[in-house]
Amino acid sequence: MDREQMSNEENYCFDVAGYLIVRDVLTKEEIAAGNRDLDQKGTTPLSESLGKLRDHPVLAWYLNQICGEEFQLDREPRLIGDDEKDVGGPLVGGNEPRDMARGYYQQNDARFCQGVLAVWALADVEEGDGGFVLIPASHKNYVETPKDVLTGADDMGLTVQPSLKAGDLLLCAETTLHGMRPWKGKGPQRLLAYGYIAKTARRSIDPDATNEKESAPEWIAELTPVQRAVMQGQNFYHTYPPPAVKSDGETCWIDEAPEVHHPSIYTRDPESAIDEKELYFWDLCGHLVLRNVMDAAWLEAANEAIDKFADRIVVGGAPDKGSKTLAGTGRPDLGGLFELPKPYCDPFREMIAHPAVIQRLNWMEGSGFRCGNATAICSVKGTAGHALHSGSDPARPGNSYFFQNGRTYCDSVNVAWQLHDVTEADGGFVCLPGTHKARYPMPPGVQSCDEPMGLVQHVSMKAGDVLMFMAGAQTHGAYPWKSDTQRRTVLMNYMGRHMFL
């Protein structure tokens, strides 16, 4: 490599999404050799061509950056998706409960990713082909993943299947939720995976397999089974986790169950009125869509009011900040919706304290929040998009997000009421899921959407839906408006009790 460090774009992408695709690493000759040896020999014993992929200098360079120096091979290469048992199982990874030996850490410009899955593409994988999938940003998740998301029964629109070309290298943090789905592509699936860990991380393989098991001192035999378990710990057991030693404060005993015993002082509160899937989505992405909040009569009244006072719409400057992708004319807004004369103010005042919104705001930022005024975004065809803005870096009051003691803390939440249907082809609101936990500066190409790095996500909605998003913490913006139908979004902000408007 002709540089000492990963670029800010690469750091930002891996930090936000939990994975990075390095394009065109392998030559045609290397791809052909790898496929030839897989056809003739498989992965055991390891052929010369596959050994070169294991030790490839580009891979080693990135692992030094991500895992740190003295990283080590943790799992020998295998074709993922080649075995039926690989496909259709629940996703693995995730950051809850926390596994310190596989965790992702970033602080004070230092990063420690304890485990990385390196996937070489030896054949193309097009969008919709299936195979390897992951959930971006899940390497930092603080909330337990719902079982339906793990199995794919309800992935909540979160699962991504990366598109790869032969010769690409995909680097995935091991705590990023990932797995395999049925292969639908042409020809055999050729994704070769190697596992690597940082020098201080626990190894995945049985120590017996490498003849590294230590011999216990003779005096260990004189101890009780509980004492032996505490003295020997994980080094003398064939499985991980080792048996748990439990205590009631009076006696100790060994629980042979295969689960980790890690008591918590907190239990789930069935009276919290928090939907577990909504909490997971909010913590993972930084936004949440509530479906069908407004009925037809309410929508008609709101749209009629905007039509009635269309002469008050003010066209501001274009917020595209010089972006080629987002370029267009100034954005038309209608403000002062709460102050419109009766009855035209009524559909907007009804939004102020709607039960569906208040219920979520109470667990998002706690009671005592205050609502600002409401503005209707009335973009017409050709209206510019909005350059991406906000995010958790650099840190400042009002853009932070925390999950602590079972509560989420977000001091500024925007609520957008959708009065017309909106699809990605139309334009409108976009965001970068996971950026409320970002620890690197946003690259200029991402801000402009000219080089989005696959991170920018459009949020499609129906008339009557309500979008809630972290105003200061989640990076967001808008695509230019391309529809003949006017964009109709009523935008409101709720500031937490800790912040001054």
C-alpha positions in Angstrom: 0.0 0.0 0.0 1.2 3.5 -0.8 -0.2 5.1 2.3 0.2 4.7 6.0 -3.4 4.8 7.2 -6.9 4.2 6.0 -8.7 7.2 4.6 -11.3 9.1 6.6 -13.9 7.8 4.1 -12.9 4.2 4.9 -12.7 4.8 8.6 -16.1 6.5 8.6 -17.7 3.7 6.6 -16.4 0.9 8.7 -17.2 2.9 11.9 -20.8 3.7 10.9 -21.8 0.5 9.0 -19.5 -2.2 10.6 -18.2 -3.3 7.2 -16.1 -2.1 4.3 -15.7 -3.3 0.7 -12.3 -2.9 -0.8 -12.7 -3.1 -4.6 -10.6 -4.8 -7.2 -7.9 -6.2 -4.9 -7.2 -9.5 -6.8 -5.9 -9.8 -10.3 -7.6 -11.9 -12.9 -4.8 -14.5 -12.5 -5.3 -14.7 -8.7 -9.1 -15.1 -9.2 -8.6 -17.9 -11.7 -6.0 -19.7 -9.6 -8.3 -19.5 -6.5 -11.3 -20.9 -8.4 -9.2 -23.6 -10.1 -7.9 -24.8 -6.8 -11.3 -24.8 -5.2 -12.7 -26.9 -8.0 -9.8 -29.4 -7.8 -8.9 -29.5 -4.1 -11.4 -27.5 -2.0 -10.1 -25.8 1.0 -8.4 -28.8 2.7 -5.5 -29.0 2.4 -4.9 -25.3 1.8 -3.6 -24.7 -1.7 -0.9 -22.2 -2.5 -3.4 -19.8 -4.1 -5.7 -19.8 -1.1 -2.7 -19.5 1.3 -1.8 -16.3 -0.6 -5.3 -15.0 0.0 -4.9 -15.7 3.7 -1.7 -13.7 3.8 -2.5 -11.2 1.1 -0.6 -7.9 1.7 -3.7 -5.8 1.1 -5.7 -7.8 3.6 -2.8 -7.7 6.1 -2.5 -3.9 5.7 -6.2 -3.4 6.5 -6.2 -5.8 9.4 -3.3 -3.9 10.9 -5.5 -0.8 10.7 -8.7 -2.4 12.0 -7.5 -5.1 14.5 -4.2 -3.6 15.4 -0.7 -5.0 14.9 -0.1 -8.7 15.8 -3.5 -9.8 14.6 -3.8 -13.5 14.2 -5.7 -16.0 12.1 -8.6 -17.4 14.1 -10.5 -19.5 11.6 -9.2 -21.3 8.5 -10.7 -20.5 5.1 -14.0 -22.0 4.1 -16.6 -21.4 1.4 -19.5 -19.8 3.1 -22.9 -20.8 1.8 -21.4 -24.0 0.4 -22.9 -26.1 3.2 -26.7 -26.4 3.6 -26.4 -25.8 7.3 -25.0 -22.4 6.6 -28.1 -21.2 4.9 -31.3 -20.0 6.6 -29.9 -20.1 10.1 -30.2 -17.1 12.5 -27.8 -14.2 12.0 -24.8 -14.2 14.3 -22.9 -11.3 15.9 -24.5 -8.3 17.5 -23.3 -6.3 20.4 -25.8 -7.3 23.1 -24.9 -9.0 25.3 -21.4 -7.6 25.0 -18.6 -9.9 24.2 -15.4 -8.2 25.2 -13.3 -10.6 23.1 -15.1 -9.6 19.9 -16.2 -6.0 20.7 -15.7 -2.9 18.7 -14.1 0.1 20.5 -13.2 3.5 19.2 -12.1 6.4 21.4 -9.6 9.2 21.2 -8.6 8.3 17.6 -7.8 4.7 18.6 -9.8 1.8 17.3 -9.8 -1.8 18.5 -12.0 -4.2 16.5 -11.4 -7.6 18.2 -12.7 -9.8 15.4 -12.9 -9.4 11.6 -14.5 -11.7 9.0 -12.6 -11.3 5.7 -14.6 -12.4 2.7 -12.9 -12.8 -0.7 -15.3 -12.7 -3.7 -14.0 -15.1 -6.4 -17.2 -14.6 -8.5 -19.7 -11.8 -8.9 -22.5 -11.3 -6.5 -25.2 -9.1 -7.9 -28.0 -7.3 -6.0 -30.8 -9.8 -5.2 -28.5 -12.9 -5.6 -28.8 -13.7 -1.9 -26.0 -15.4 -0.1 -24.0 -13.3 2.5 -26.2 -10.7 4.3 -25.6 -8.3 7.2 -27.3 -5.6 9.2 -25.3 -2.4 9.0 -24.5 -0.5 12.3 -25.3 -3.6 14.4 -21.7 -3.8 15.7 -22.6 -0.9 18.1 -26.1 -1.9 19.0 -27.1 -1.6 22.7 -30.4 -3.4 22.5 -31.1 -7.2 22.2 -31.9 -8.2 18.6 -35.5 -9.4 18.2 -35.6 -13.1 17.3 -37.7 -12.3 14.2 -34.8 -10.1 12.9 -32.2 -12.9 13.6 -34.2 -15.5 11.7 -35.4 -13.2 8.9 -39.1 -13.8 9.7 -39.3 -10.0 10.1 -36.0 -8.3 9.2 -37.7 -4.8 9.5 -36.0 -3.8 6.3 -32.6 -3.8 7.9 -30.8 -6.7 6.2 -28.4 -5.8 3.4 -26.9 -8.2 0.8 -23.7 -6.5 -0.4 -23.0 -6.5 -4.2 -19.5 -7.8 -5.0 -17.4 -8.3 -8.0 -14.8 -11.0 -8.4 -11.7 -9.7 -6.8 -13.4 -7.6 -4.1 -12.5 -8.0 -0.4 -15.3 -7.5 2.2 -14.2 -6.8 5.7 -16.9 -7.2 8.4 -16.6 -6.6 12.1 -17.5 -9.9 13.7 -20.1 -8.2 16.0 -21.9 -6.9 12.9 -24.9 -9.2 12.6 -24.3 -11.4 9.5 -25.4 -14.7 8.0 -26.4 -16.6 4.9 -29.6 -16.6 2.9 -30.5 -18.9 0.0 -28.4 -18.4 -3.1 -30.3 -17.2 -6.2 -27.5 -16.2 -8.5 -26.1 -17.8 -11.6 -23.4 -20.3 -11.2 -21.8 -21.4 -7.9 -21.4 -19.0 -5.0 -17.7 -18.3 -4.5 -17.3 -16.4 -1.2 -14.2 -17.5 0.7 -14.1 -16.4 4.3 -11.2 -16.2 6.8 -11.6 -15.1 10.5 -9.0 -12.9 12.2 -8.8 -11.6 15.7 -6.7 -9.0 17.7 -3.8 -10.2 19.7 -5.6 -10.0 23.0 -8.9 -11.7 21.8 -10.0 -15.2 22.8 -9.6 -17.7 20.1 -12.6 -19.5 18.6 -11.1 -22.9 18.1 -10.7 -25.5 20.8 -7.2 -25.2 22.4 -6.8 -29.0 22.0 -6.8 -28.5 18.3 -3.6 -26.6 18.4 -2.0 -28.6 21.3 -2.0 -25.5 23.4 -3.8 -27.0 26.4 -1.9 -26.4 29.6 -1.3 -29.2 32.1 -2.8 -28.5 35.5 -0.4 -28.5 38.5 -0.7 -31.7 40.6 -2.0 -29.8 43.7 -5.1 -28.8 41.7 -6.4 -32.3 42.2 -6.6 -31.6 46.0 -9.2 -28.9 45.5 -13.0 -29.1 45.5 -14.7 -29.1 42.1 -15.8 -25.5 42.6 -12.3 -24.5 43.6 -10.9 -26.3 40.5 -13.4 -24.5 38.3 -12.4 -21.1 39.6 -8.6 -21.9 39.4 -8.7 -23.4 36.0 -11.3 -21.2 34.3 -11.6 -21.4 30.6 -8.1 -22.8 29.9 -9.0 -26.3 31.0 -12.4 -26.7 29.4 -13.2 -28.1 26.0 -16.1 -25.7 25.3 -16.7 -22.0 25.6 -18.1 -20.6 27.8 -16.8 -22.8 30.6 -19.3 -23.9 33.4 -20.5 -21.1 35.5 -19.7 -21.0 39.3 -22.9 -19.6 41.0 -23.4 -18.5 44.6 -26.3 -17.4 46.8 -23.9 -15.8 49.2 -23.8 -18.8 51.5 -22.8 -21.7 49.2 -21.2 -22.1 45.7 -22.0 -24.6 43.0 -21.2 -25.4 39.4 -24.0 -24.8 36.8 -23.3 -27.0 33.8 -25.7 -25.1 31.6 -23.9 -23.8 28.5 -25.0 -20.2 29.1 -23.0 -17.3 30.6 -24.2 -16.3 34.0 -24.0 -12.5 34.2 -26.7 -11.1 36.6 -28.3 -7.7 36.0 -30.0 -5.6 38.6 -32.6 -4.6 36.0 -35.5 -6.5 34.5 -37.8 -5.7 31.7 -40.8 -3.6 32.7 -44.0 -4.9 31.0 -45.6 -1.6 32.0 -43.1 0.5 30.0 -45.2 0.7 26.9 -42.1 0.2 24.8 -42.4 -2.0 21.7 -39.2 -4.0 21.7 -38.8 -4.0 17.9 -39.3 -0.2 17.8 -36.6 0.3 20.5 -34.2 -2.0 18.6 -34.8 -0.1 15.3 -34.4 3.3 17.0 -31.2 2.3 18.8 -29.8 0.7 15.6 -30.8 3.3 13.0 -31.6 6.6 14.7 -35.1 7.0 13.2 -38.5 5.3 13.4 -41.6 5.3 11.1 -45.0 5.1 12.6 -47.5 3.8 10.0 -51.1 5.0 9.4 -51.2 7.6 12.2 -53.4 10.1 10.2 -56.8 9.0 8.7 -58.2 10.2 5.4 -60.3 13.1 6.9 -57.3 14.4 8.8 -55.1 14.2 5.7 -57.7 16.0 3.6 -58.0 18.8 6.1 -54.2 19.3 6.4 -53.7 19.4 2.6 -56.7 21.7 2.2 -55.2 24.2 4.6 -51.9 24.2 2.7 -53.7 24.7 -0.6 -55.7 27.6 1.0 -52.6 29.5 2.1 -50.3 28.6 -0.8 -49.7 32.3 -1.3 -47.8 32.4 2.0 -45.3 29.7 0.8 -41.8 31.2 0.9 -39.0 29.8 -1.4 -35.7 29.8 0.4 -32.2 29.2 -0.8 -31.2 25.8 -2.2 -29.7 23.8 0.7 -27.6 21.5 -1.6 -24.3 23.2 -0.6 -22.9 22.8 -4.1 -23.7 19.1 -4.5 -24.1 17.8 -8.1 -26.5 15.0 -6.9 -28.7 17.3 -4.9 -28.7 20.4 -7.1 -32.0 22.2 -7.8 -34.0 25.2 -7.0 -34.8 26.7 -3.6 -37.1 24.9 -1.1 -40.7 26.2 -0.7 -41.8 26.2 2.9 -45.0 27.3 4.6 -44.5 28.3 8.3 -46.7 29.3 11.1 -49.1 26.4 10.8 -50.3 26.6 14.4 -51.2 30.3 13.9 -53.4 29.8 10.8 -57.0 31.0 11.3 -59.6 28.5 12.4 -60.4 25.8 11.2 -57.2 25.6 9.1 -54.9 25.4 12.1 -56.8 22.5 13.6 -55.2 19.6 11.7 -51.7 20.8 12.6 -52.5 21.6 16.3 -53.8 18.0 16.5 -50.2 16.9 15.8 -48.7 18.6 18.8 -49.7 16.1 21.4 -50.8 13.1 19.5 -50.7 9.9 21.7 -48.7 7.9 19.2 -45.9 10.5 19.2 -46.0 11.4 22.9 -45.7 7.7 23.8 -42.5 7.4 21.8 -41.1 10.7 22.9 -41.4 9.7 26.5 -39.0 6.8 26.1 -36.8 8.5 23.5 -36.0 11.6 25.5 -38.0 11.5 28.7 -40.8 13.8 29.8 -40.6 17.6 29.9 -39.8 18.0 26.2 -41.1 21.2 24.4 -42.5 21.5 20.9 -41.4 24.2 18.5 -43.5 25.5 15.7 -44.5 23.6 12.6 -43.4 24.1 9.0 -44.8 22.4 5.9 -42.2 21.5 3.3 -43.9 21.9 -0.1 -41.2 21.0 -2.6 -42.1 21.0 -6.3 -40.4 19.2 -9.2 -36.8 20.4 -9.5 -36.5 21.5 -5.8 -33.0 20.9 -4.6 -32.1 18.3 -2.1 -30.7 19.0 1.3 -27.0 18.3 1.9 -26.5 15.8 4.7 -26.1 17.4 8.1 -26.0 16.7 11.9 -24.3 13.6 13.4 -22.5 12.7 16.5 -19.1 14.0 15.4 -17.9 16.5 16.5 -19.5 16.0 19.9 -21.5 18.9 21.2 -24.6 19.5 23.4 -27.8 18.5 21.6 -26.3 15.9 19.2 -25.6 13.1 21.7 -27.3 9.8 22.0 -26.9 7.4 24.9 -28.4 4.1 26.0 -28.0 3.8 29.7 -29.8 1.8 32.5 -32.4 0.6 30.0 -33.3 4.1 28.8 -32.5 6.0 25.6 -31.3 9.6 25.9 -31.8 11.9 22.8 -32.2 15.6 23.5 -33.7 16.6 20.1 -36.2 14.7 18.1 -37.7 15.8 14.8 -41.2 14.6 13.9 -42.2 14.7 10.2 -45.9 14.1 9.3 -46.3 12.8 5.7 -49.2 14.2 3.8 -48.5 12.6 0.4 -47.0 9.3 -0.5 -43.2 9.4 -1.2 -40.9 6.8 -2.9 -37.2 6.9 -3.6 -38.0 7.8 -7.2 -39.8 10.9 -5.9 -36.9 12.1 -3.6 -37.3 13.5 -0.1 -35.9 12.4 3.3 -32.7 10.4 3.5 -30.5 9.4 6.4 -27.4 7.5 7.4 -28.5 4.8 9.9 -26.0 4.4 12.7 -24.4 7.8 12.4 -25.8 8.8 15.9 -22.9 6.6 17.1 -20.2 7.7 14.5 -16.8 8.6 15.8 -15.1 9.8 12.6 -15.8 13.0 10.6 -18.4 12.7 7.8 -16.6 12.7 4.4 -17.5 15.5 2.0 -18.6 13.0 -0.7 -21.1 11.5 1.7 -22.4 14.9 2.8 -23.1 15.9 -0.8 -24.4 12.4 -1.7 -22.0 12.5 -4.7 -20.0 9.6 -3.2 -22.5 8.0 -0.8 -20.4 4.8 -0.2 -23.6 2.8 0.0 -24.5 4.4 3.3 -27.3 6.8 2.4 -30.8 5.4 2.8 -34.0 6.8 1.5 -37.1 6.4 3.7 -40.3 5.7 1.7 -43.6 6.5 3.3 -47.3 6.6 2.7 -49.6 9.6 3.4 -50.5 9.4 7.1 -47.2 8.0 8.2 -45.1 9.8 10.8 -41.3 9.8 10.8 -39.4 10.4 14.0 -35.6 10.9 13.8 -32.7 12.2 16.0 -32.5 15.8 14.9 -29.0 16.4 16.1 -27.5 13.0 16.4 -28.5 11.2 13.2 -27.0 12.4 9.9 -29.9 13.3 7.6 -30.9 15.3 4.5 -33.0 15.0 1.4 -32.8 14.0 -2.2 -34.0 16.5 -4.8 -37.7 16.4 -5.6 -38.5 14.7 -8.9 -42.2 14.0 -8.7 -45.0 16.0 -10.4 -46.9 15.8 -7.2 -45.8 18.3 -4.5 -43.9 17.1 -1.5 -46.0 17.6 1.6 -44.2 17.0 4.9 -45.0 18.9 8.2 -41.8 19.1 10.2 -41.8 19.7 14.0 -39.1 19.5 16.6 -39.3 18.4 20.3 -36.4 19.6 22.5 -35.6 17.6 25.7 -36.0 19.2 29.1 -32.2 19.5 29.4 -31.8 21.8 26.4 -32.8 25.4 25.9 -34.6 26.3 22.6 
